[in-house]
Amino acid sequence: MSVQKVALITASSAGLGAQIARVFAPDFRIVINYASNHSRAQQLLDELSSIPCTHSSPSTPRFHLLQADVSSKPSVETLVTATLQTMGRLDVVVSNAGWTRMTDFHDIEQGVVDDDWDRCFTMNVKTHLWLAYAAKDALAASDGTFISTASVAGVKPSGSSLAYSVTKAAQIHLVKGLAVILAPQIRVNCVSPGLMLTEWGMQFPEAKRENAKNNTKLKRLATVEDVAEQVRTLALSRSATGQNLCIDGGSSL
């Protein structure tokens, strides 16, 4: 009889993280991590609880909320420890946190703000390293997988800021490095969405959103549903590691 697997999803109370949780909900037990908005996280938990469980031998609890500031290394370590204490195991980590500040990518004056670089490097690179390191023993024990949310801005110079683009490229290379280091027990991959019209994506001016759509080969922007389904595919794959999956309508081609 198969044991029900456990997924930890960071920054998962809204947007892409929440949709990944919905896609995993039927057969995974899930830890939802949020930074500060408890009521929004609780709303998602209530929604997930209404999704029927398809696993043949479900365990409890099915879902659990954990607050953590993933820009803090000790907080990331505590998040993993608390997940294991509550759930007893860990099979999938979706490292979904990130940060940027909206700028004009083509304006070099806006591209040299030290605070942006420091925060982008912490949230787009270091937090993923901290989480992978904290979870490595538990994931090795379950032949688990670590999946990180990067961006097409890390593949093609573009996006909300130069600091964001460069640190997303570093994040993709980190994933490849971790895939080498943590093999053969742990598979490490990332997804690189194009612009998604989440709460965050809607901060872009309408002209920029329309331009982004027109720059895709498919003339459509990726949706959170598209990306979440691919995260699930990577979680279930036994053979993919060190891969960066661009879900961008072909905009990076």
VOFI-287287 format. One line per 4 residues: for each residue y, z, x of N, C-alpha, C. Coordinates in pm, whole numbers, plus 32768, in hexadecimal, padded with zeros to 4 digits. Layout:
BEGIN
Y,Z,X,Y,Z,X,Y,Z,X ~ ...
# end
This chain:
BEGIN
7F88,8000,8056,8000,8000,8000,807C,8000,8059 ~ 80D6,7FA2,8043,814B,7F95,8098,81B1,8002,8079 ~ 81F0,8035,80E3,8257,809B,80D4,82DC,8055,80B8 ~ 832B,808E,805F,83AC,8051,803E,840C,805D,80B4
8448,7FEE,80D9,84A0,7FEA,814D,852C,801D,812B ~ 8572,804A,8194,85F7,8086,8185,865F,8032,81CF ~ 86CE,8016,818B,873D,7FCC,81C8,87BA,8022,81C9 ~ 87FE,8025,823A,8882,8063,8246,88E9,7FF3,8251
894C,7FF5,81F8,89B2,7F8D,81F7,8A3A,7FCF,8209 ~ 8A7E,7FB0,8276,8B01,7FEC,828C,8B6C,7F9E,8241 ~ 8BDA,7FE3,8223,8C4B,7FA7,81DC,8C1A,7F5D,8160 ~ 8BCE,7FA5,810C,8B86,7F60,80A0,8BAE,7F89,8014
8C23,7FC7,8004,8C4C,7FEF,7F7D,8C8E,7F7E,7F30 ~ 8CAF,7F0E,7F75,8CF1,7E9E,7F31,8CD7,7E1E,7F7F ~ 8D02,7DAE,7F47,8CFC,7D2E,7F8D,8C70,7D05,7FB5 ~ 8C63,7CCC,802E,8BE3,7C9A,805C,8B7B,7D09,8066
8BA3,7D7D,809B,8B44,7DEB,80AB,8B05,7E14,8027 ~ 8B55,7E1A,7FBF,8B22,7E3F,7F3B,8AC2,7DD5,7F06 ~ 8AE1,7D56,7F1E,8A88,7CEB,7EF0,8A04,7CEC,7F3C ~ 8A09,7D0B,7FBC,898C,7D19,800A,8937,7D88,7FCE
8978,7DF6,7FA8,892F,7E65,7F69,88EC,7E38,7EE7 ~ 8934,7DEA,7E97,88FA,7DB9,7E18,887F,7D63,7E31 ~ 8885,7D10,7E98,8816,7CB5,7EB6,879D,7D02,7EED ~ 87B8,7D6F,7F34,874B,7DC0,7F6C,8712,7E23,7F05
875E,7E41,7E9D,873E,7EB0,7E43,86B5,7EA9,7DFF ~ 8683,7E35,7DD5,8604,7E36,7D8E,858E,7E70,7DDD ~ 8589,7E59,7E60,8512,7E87,7EA9,852D,7EDB,7F25 ~ 85AC,7EF1,7F49,85CE,7F49,7FB9,860C,7FCB,7F85
85F9,8036,7FD1,864B,80AD,7FBE,86C7,809B,8014 ~ 873B,80C6,7FE4,87B8,80A0,8025,8814,8117,8039 ~ 884E,811E,80B1,88BC,817B,80CB,893D,812B,80CB ~ 8997,8150,8070,8A1A,8114,8066,8A7B,8167,80B9
8ABE,8128,8117,8B22,816C,8168,8BAD,8141,813C ~ 8C06,81A1,812F,8C91,8182,810C,8CED,81D4,8167 ~ 8D69,81A4,8176,8DC8,81E7,81CD,8E12,8258,8187 ~ 8E4B,823A,810F,8E9E,829F,80CC,8E98,829A,8033
8E76,8227,7FFA,8E7E,8217,7F68,8DFB,8241,7F26 ~ 8DEE,82C4,7F0D,8D71,82F8,7ED6,8D55,82C4,7E49 ~ 8DBD,82BC,7DF7,8DA8,8294,7D6C,8D75,8205,7D64 ~ 8DA8,81AC,7DBB,8D78,8122,7DBC,8CE7,811B,7DEA
8CC5,816D,7E4F,8C3B,8172,7E7F,8BDE,81A7,7E13 ~ 8C0C,820C,7DC9,8BBB,8245,7D5E,8BA4,81E0,7CEE ~ 8C0B,8191,7CD0,8BFD,8127,7C6A,8B91,80C4,7C93 ~ 8B8F,809E,7D13,8B28,8042,7D43,8A9F,8083,7D39
8A96,8102,7D5E,8A16,8148,7D56,89E1,8148,7CC7 ~ 8A3A,8160,7C67,8A11,815E,7BDA,89E0,80D4,7BB2 ~ 8A26,806C,7BE2,89FD,7FE2,7BC4,8974,7FC4,7C00 ~ 8960,7FEB,7C7D,88E0,7FD1,7CC0,886C,8017,7C78
8889,808E,7C45,8820,80DC,7C01,87EF,8098,7B81 ~ 8841,803E,7B4C,8819,7FF6,7AD1,87C6,7F7A,7AEF ~ 87B9,7F57,7B70,8767,7EE3,7B98,86D5,7F0F,7BA0 ~ 867C,7ECC,7B58,85EE,7EF6,7B58,85B2,7EF1,7BE4
8560,7F52,7C02,8519,7F56,7C83,849A,7F03,7C77 ~ 8486,7EA7,7CD5,8410,7E50,7CD1,83A3,7E7B,7D32 ~ 83BD,7EE4,7D80,835A,7F0F,7DE3,82E4,7F53,7D9E ~ 826E,7F39,7DD3,81F5,7F6B,7D91,81E4,8003,7D9D
821B,803D,7E09,8210,80CF,7E19,8297,8108,7E43 ~ 82F5,8110,7DE4,837E,813C,7E06,8384,81CC,7E38 ~ 83E1,81E4,7E93,83FA,826A,7EC7,8483,8298,7E98 ~ 849E,8317,7EAB,8522,834C,7E86,8562,8390,7EFF
85E8,8397,7F02,8643,8357,7EA3,864A,82C1,7EBB ~ 8666,8276,7E50,8674,81E6,7E5F,86F4,81C4,7EAA ~ 8762,820A,7E85,87E5,81EB,7EBD,882B,826C,7EE6 ~ 8880,8261,7F4C,88C4,82D8,7F7F,894C,82AE,7FB7
89B0,8300,7FA0,8A37,82E7,7FD5,8A50,833A,8051 ~ 8A8C,82FC,80B8,8AB5,8348,812E,8B3F,8319,815A ~ 8B9B,8378,8162,8C22,8359,8194,8C1E,835E,822D ~ 8C5D,82FD,826C,8C68,82FF,82FF,8CD8,82A3,832B
8D22,82CF,838E,8D88,827C,83CE,8D45,8237,8444 ~ 8D24,81B7,8434,8CD5,8174,849B,8D28,814A,8515 ~ 8DA9,816D,8515,8DF9,8158,858F,8DE7,81CC,85F1 ~ 8D97,822E,85C8,8D7B,82A4,861B,8CE8,82A4,8645
8CCE,82A9,86C6,8C44,82A7,86F7,8BF2,831E,86C3 ~ 8C26,839A,86CA,8BD9,840B,8693,8BBB,83FB,85FD ~ 8C1A,83C2,85B4,8C07,83AC,8525,8B97,8348,850A ~ 8B8F,82E0,855D,8B23,827D,8551,8A9C,82BE,856D
8A98,8312,85D4,8A1B,8358,85F6,89EF,83B4,8584 ~ 8A4F,83FA,8549,8A31,8453,84D8,8A00,8404,845F ~ 8A39,838F,844A,8A10,8339,83DB,897C,8315,83E4 ~ 8950,82F1,845B,88C2,82CE,846D,8869,834A,845D
8893,83B9,8497,8845,8435,848B,8835,845E,83F9 ~ 88A3,8458,83AE,88A0,847E,8320,884B,841E,82CE ~ 884E,839E,82F1,87F9,833C,82AD,8766,835F,82BF ~ 873F,837F,8339,86B3,83A0,8355,868A,8424,8314
86E6,8483,8310,86C7,8504,82D0,86AC,84F2,823B ~ 86FA,8499,81FC,86EE,8486,816B,867E,8426,8147 ~ 8672,83B9,8192,8615,834E,816D,8590,8351,81B9 ~ 8590,8392,822D,8512,83A1,8276,84ED,832E,82D2
8532,82BE,82C4,8515,824B,8319,858C,81EC,8313 ~ 8589,8185,8369,85F3,8120,8368,85B7,809C,8396 ~ 85C5,8036,8342,8589,7FB4,835E,85EF,7F45,8374 ~ 865F,7F4E,8330,86C6,7EE7,8338,874F,7F2B,8346
879C,7F00,83A8,8827,7F2B,83B2,887E,7EAF,83A2 ~ 88D9,7EB2,8342,893B,7E47,8333,89C2,7E81,835E ~ 89EF,7E57,83D3,8A6A,7E8B,840D,8ADD,7E30,83E0 ~ 8B1E,7E5A,8375,8B77,7E02,832A,8C0C,7E23,833D
8C29,7E8A,838B,8CB6,7EB2,839A,8D02,7E4F,83F3 ~ 8D84,7E49,83DF,8DD9,7DF3,8431,8E6B,7E12,8411 ~ 8EC4,7DDA,8461,8F53,7DF2,8448,8FA5,7D7D,847C ~ 9013,7D62,8438,9076,7D03,8469,90FD,7D24,842D
9163,7CE5,8464,91E8,7CE8,8428,9213,7C58,8412 ~ 9248,7C40,839B,9272,7BB7,837B,92E9,7B8D,83D2 ~ 92D9,7B1F,841B,9345,7AEA,846F,9347,7A52,8460 ~ 93A8,7A14,849E,93A8,7983,84AF,935D,7967,8530
92E5,7930,8524,928F,791A,8599,92D6,78CA,8606 ~ 932F,7870,85DF,936F,7814,863D,93EC,784E,8681 ~ 9410,78C9,865C,9486,790A,8695,945A,796B,8703 ~ 9470,7945,8780,9441,7996,87F2,9480,7A21,87F1
94FB,7A2E,87BD,953C,7AB2,87B8,94EB,7B13,8763 ~ 94AF,7ADF,86F7,945C,7B34,86A1,93D0,7B48,86DC ~ 93B0,7AFB,8743,932A,7B03,877F,931F,7B5E,87F6 ~ 938C,7BA4,8818,938A,7BF9,8890,93A9,7C8B,8871
938B,7CB5,87F7,93A4,7D40,87D0,932E,7D96,87FE ~ 9347,7DF1,885B,92DB,7E41,8897,928C,7E8F,882F ~ 92D0,7ECA,87CE,928A,7F19,8768,9224,7EC4,871C ~ 9247,7E46,8700,91EA,7DEC,86BC,916D,7DD5,8710
9181,7DBD,8790,910F,7DA5,87E8,90B5,7E20,87F3 ~ 90F3,7E94,8801,90A4,7F0F,880F,9052,7F2B,8790 ~ 9093,7F1D,871D,904D,7F3B,86A0,8FE4,7ED1,8680 ~ 9006,7E53,8699,8FA5,7DE7,8683,8F2A,7DFA,86DD
8F42,7E20,875B,8ED0,7E30,87B5,8E77,7EA5,8789 ~ 8EB6,7F10,875B,8E68,7F82,872B,8E16,7F5C,86AF ~ 8E58,7F1C,864E,8E18,7F04,85CD,8DC1,7E86,85C9 ~ 8DDB,7E27,8621,8D8E,7DAB,861E,8D25,7DA1,868C
8D2C,7DFD,86ED,8CCA,7DFA,8759,8C87,7E82,876C ~ 8CD6,7EE7,878E,8C9C,7F66,87B7,8C4E,7FAC,8747 ~ 8C83,7FA8,86CC,8C3B,7FEE,8660,8BAF,7FB4,864B ~ 8B9F,7F31,865E,8B1C,7EF2,864F,8ABD,7F1D,86C0
8AF4,7F29,8738,8AA4,7F5A,87A9,8A7A,7FEB,8791 ~ 8ADA,803F,8767,8AB9,80CC,874D,8A4B,80D9,86E4 ~ 8A56,808A,867B,89F6,8093,860D,896B,8064,8639 ~ 8967,7FF6,8683,88E7,7FC4,86B5,88A6,802A,8712
88F7,8068,8767,88C2,80CB,87C4,888E,8146,877A ~ 88DB,8174,8718,88B2,81EB,86CD,8833,81D2,867B ~ 8821,8157,864E,87AF,8138,85F5,8736,8101,863E ~ 8741,80E9,86C0,86D9,809E,8707,864E,80DE,8701
8645,8161,870D,85C1,81A2,870C,857F,8196,8683 ~ 85CF,81AD,861A,8599,81A4,8592,8571,8114,8572 ~ 85C4,80B3,859C,85A3,8027,8581,8529,7FF9,85D2 ~ 851D,802A,864C,84A8,8007,869D,8428,803C,865D
8432,80B3,8622,83BC,80EF,85E3,838D,80A1,8568 ~ 83E9,8059,852A,83C6,800F,84B0,83C1,7F78,84C6 ~ 83C9,7F4C,8547,83D6,7EBC,8564,8447,7E83,850F ~ 84BA,7EC5,8515,8528,7EA9,84BA,8587,7E3D,84EC
85F5,7E31,84A5,8654,7DC7,84C3,86E3,7DFA,84B5 ~ 873A,7DC5,850A,87C8,7DE8,850C,8815,7D67,84F3 ~ 8869,7D68,848B,88B4,7CF0,8466,8948,7D14,8461 ~ 8998,7CC4,84A4,8A27,7CE1,84AF,8A77,7C73,8468
8AE6,7C9A,8429,8B3D,7C39,83E7,8BAC,7C10,8446 ~ 8BA5,7B96,8478,8C0D,7B61,84D1,8C68,7B06,847D ~ 8C92,7A95,84B5,8CEC,7A3B,846E,8CED,79B3,84B1 ~ 8D06,794D,8463,8D15,78C8,849C,8D8D,78C5,84FC
8DEA,7924,84ED,8E5B,792E,854B,8E2B,794C,85D9 ~ 8DB0,7982,85E6,8D77,799C,8669,8D32,7923,86A5 ~ 8D26,78B9,8656,8CE6,783D,8683,8D4F,77D3,86A1 ~ 8DB5,77CC,864C,8E20,776A,8658,8EA4,77B6,8656
8EF9,77AA,86BD,8F77,77F6,86BF,8FC7,77E0,863E ~ 8FD2,784B,85EF,900C,7840,8569,9011,78CC,852E ~ 9042,78D4,84B2,903A,7952,8469,90BD,799D,8463 ~ 90B1,7A1E,844C,9125,7A72,842E,9176,7A98,84A8
9137,7A98,851D,9181,7ABA,8597,9131,7A91,8611 ~ 9176,7A82,8681,9134,7A62,8700,90D5,7AD4,8728 ~ 9103,7B4F,8716,90AF,7BC2,873B,902F,7BC5,86E8 ~ 903B,7BA5,8668,8FC6,7BA0,8610,8F64,7B34,863F
8F98,7ABC,8658,8F44,7A4C,8680,8EF9,7A6A,8702 ~ 8F40,7A9F,8764,8F03,7ABA,87E6,8E9B,7B2A,87DD ~ 8EBA,7B93,8791,8E5A,7C02,8787,8DE2,7BDC,8731 ~ 8DF5,7B82,86D2,8D81,7B51,8685,8D25,7AFD,86DE
8D60,7AB0,873B,8D0F,7A68,879D,8CC2,7ACA,87F4 ~ 8D03,7B37,881B,8CC0,7B9F,886A,8C4F,7BDF,881A ~ 8C66,7BF3,8799,8BFF,7C2E,8742,8B83,7BD5,873C ~ 8B98,7B53,8731,8B27,7AF5,872D,8ADA,7AFB,87B0
8B21,7B05,8820,8ADD,7B0B,88A2,8A97,7B92,88B4 ~ 8AD2,7BFC,887D,8A90,7C7F,887D,8A0A,7C77,8836 ~ 8A07,7C35,87C4,898A,7C26,8778,8920,7BE0,87CC ~ 8947,7B78,8812,88E7,7B31,8867,88B4,7B8C,88D7
890F,7BDA,8912,88E7,7C36,897B,8888,7CA1,8948 ~ 88A7,7CD9,88D2,8850,7D3F,8898,87C8,7D06,8872 ~ 87C7,7C87,8847,8748,7C47,8824,86EC,7C40,889F ~ 8726,7C27,8913,86D9,7C23,898F,86A9,7CB0,89B5
8706,7D10,89AD,86EA,7D98,89DD,8688,7DE2,8983 ~ 8695,7DD1,8900,8646,7E21,88A1,85C3,7DDF,8876 ~ 85AA,7D65,88A5,852A,7D23,888B,84BB,7D6C,88D6 ~ 843D,7D65,88A8,840E,7D19,8834,840C,7D68,87B0
842B,7DE9,87B5,841E,7E39,873A,8489,7E1A,86D2 ~ 8503,7DFF,8700,8574,7DF4,86A2,85AE,7D66,86A8 ~ 85C0,7D2C,8632,8601,7CA9,8627,8696,7CBF,860C ~ 86EB,7C75,8653,877C,7C87,8648,87BD,7BFE,862D
8805,7BF4,85BE,8845,7B77,8597,88CE,7B94,855B ~ 891D,7B2A,8546,899B,7B3B,84FE,89B5,7AC4,84A3 ~ 8A0A,7ADD,8441,8A39,7A73,83E9,8ACE,7A60,8403 ~ 8AFA,79E2,83FB,8B88,79C4,840F,8BBC,7978,8395
8BEF,79C2,8333,8C26,797F,82BE,8CAA,793B,82DE ~ 8CC7,78D1,8293,8D4E,789D,8290,8DA0,78F6,8234 ~ 8E15,78C7,820F,8E6B,7915,81B6,8E25,792B,8131 ~ 8E1C,79AB,8108,8DE7,79CD,8084,8E58,7A08,8031
8E5A,79E7,7FB1,8EC9,7A15,7F5C,8EAD,7AA1,7F26 ~ 8E99,7AFE,7F83,8E8C,7B8C,7F62,8F1A,7BC5,7F55 ~ 8F20,7C47,7F3D,8FA2,7C8C,7F39,8FEF,7C71,7FBA ~ 8FA6,7C6F,802A,8FE3,7C55,80AC,900E,7BC3,80B6
8FB5,7B66,8093,8FD2,7AD7,809F,9047,7AAB,8048 ~ 905A,7AF0,7FD8,90C7,7ACB,7F7D,9150,7AF1,7FB6 ~ 9150,7B3A,8028,91D0,7B59,8067,920D,7ADE,80AB ~ 91BA,7A7A,80C7,91F0,79FF,8100,9243,79B7,8097
92B0,7974,80BF,92FF,7925,805F,92A8,78B9,801E ~ 92CB,7894,7FA4,927B,7832,7F5A,926E,77AF,7FA8 ~ 92DA,7785,7FEA,92D5,7708,8037,926E,7710,80A6 ~ 9263,7785,80E6,9202,7795,8152,9173,7798,811B
9160,77D6,80A7,90DC,77D8,8068,90B0,774B,8042 ~ 910D,76FE,800A,90EF,7674,7FE2,90D2,761E,805C ~ 911D,7634,80C7,9108,75EB,8144,907F,760B,817F ~ 9059,768A,8177,8FD6,76B4,81AA,8F66,766C,8160
8F76,7661,80DC,8F10,761C,808C,8F09,7588,80B2 ~ 8F7D,754A,80C3,8F80,74BC,80E5,8F4B,74A0,8171 ~ 8F4F,7505,81C8,8F1C,74F4,8250,8E84,7500,8258 ~ 8E43,7529,81EC,8DB0,752F,81EC,8D78,74A5,81D0
8D02,748C,8202,8CC0,740B,81E6,8C8F,7405,8155 ~ 8C70,7478,811B,8C39,747C,8094,8CA4,748D,8029 ~ 8D23,749D,8056,8D94,74AF,7FFA,8D80,7528,7F9F ~ 8D45,7590,7FD8,8D37,7610,7F90,8D33,7681,7FF6
8D6D,76F1,7FD0,8D68,7768,8025,8CE7,77B3,800A ~ 8CB4,77F4,8071,8C3F,7848,805E,8C62,78BD,8002 ~ 8C05,78E6,7FB1,8C18,795A,7F5A,8BCD,79D1,7F95 ~ 8BF0,7A48,7F65,8BA7,7ABF,7F94,8B13,7AB4,7F6E
8AF7,7A72,7EFD,8A6C,7A5E,7ED3,8A20,7A08,7F38 ~ 8A61,799B,7F66,8A23,7944,7FCB,89FF,7994,8048 ~ 8A60,79E1,8076,8A4E,7A28,80F6,89E6,7A98,80E8 ~ 89EB,7AE1,807A,898C,7B4F,8064,88FC,7B1C,8060
88E8,7AA9,8022,8860,7A70,801C,882D,7A4E,80A8 ~ 8886,7A1F,80FF,885D,79FF,8188,8842,7A7D,81DA ~ 888C,7AE8,81BE,8870,7B68,8201,87E4,7B97,81DC ~ 87C2,7B8A,815C,873B,7BB1,8131,86D0,7B5B,8176
86EC,7ADA,8180,868D,7A7F,81C3,8676,7AAB,8253 ~ 86E2,7ACE,829A,86D4,7AFD,8324,8687,7B80,832A ~ 869F,7BD7,82C8,8659,7C58,82C6,85C3,7C46,82B6 ~ 859C,7BE0,826C,850D,7BCA,8250,84C9,7B74,82B9
8518,7B2A,8307,84DD,7AD0,836A,849D,7B1F,83DC ~ 8425,7AF3,8404,83DF,7B35,8473,83F6,7AEC,84F7 ~ 8438,7A7A,84F3,843D,7A25,856B,84C9,7A09,85A0 ~ 8531,7A26,8552,85B9,7A07,857F,85F6,7A7F,85C8
8628,7A66,8640,8676,7ACC,8685,86DB,7A88,86E1 ~ 874E,7ACC,86F5,87B7,7A95,8749,8801,7A21,8708 ~ 87F7,7A17,8685,8834,79A5,863E,88B8,79CB,85FB ~ 8913,796B,85F9,898F,797A,85AE,8991,790E,8543
8984,793A,84C7,897B,78DC,8458,8A04,78C4,841A ~ 8A39,784B,842D,8ABD,7828,83F6,8AAD,7801,8363 ~ 8AEF,784A,830C,8AEB,782F,827D,8B7B,780D,8256 ~ 8B9F,7790,826E,8C2E,776D,826E,8C4A,76E4,8232
8BE8,76AE,81E9,8BFE,762B,81AD,8C0E,75BC,8212 ~ 8BE9,75DA,8290,8BF6,7575,82FB,8C7F,7572,833B ~ 8CD1,75D7,8327,8D59,75D4,835E,8D5C,75DB,83F5 ~ 8CF3,7612,8431,8CF2,7620,84C3,8CB8,75A5,8509
8C8B,7544,84BD,8C52,74CB,84F9,8CC0,7472,8532
# end
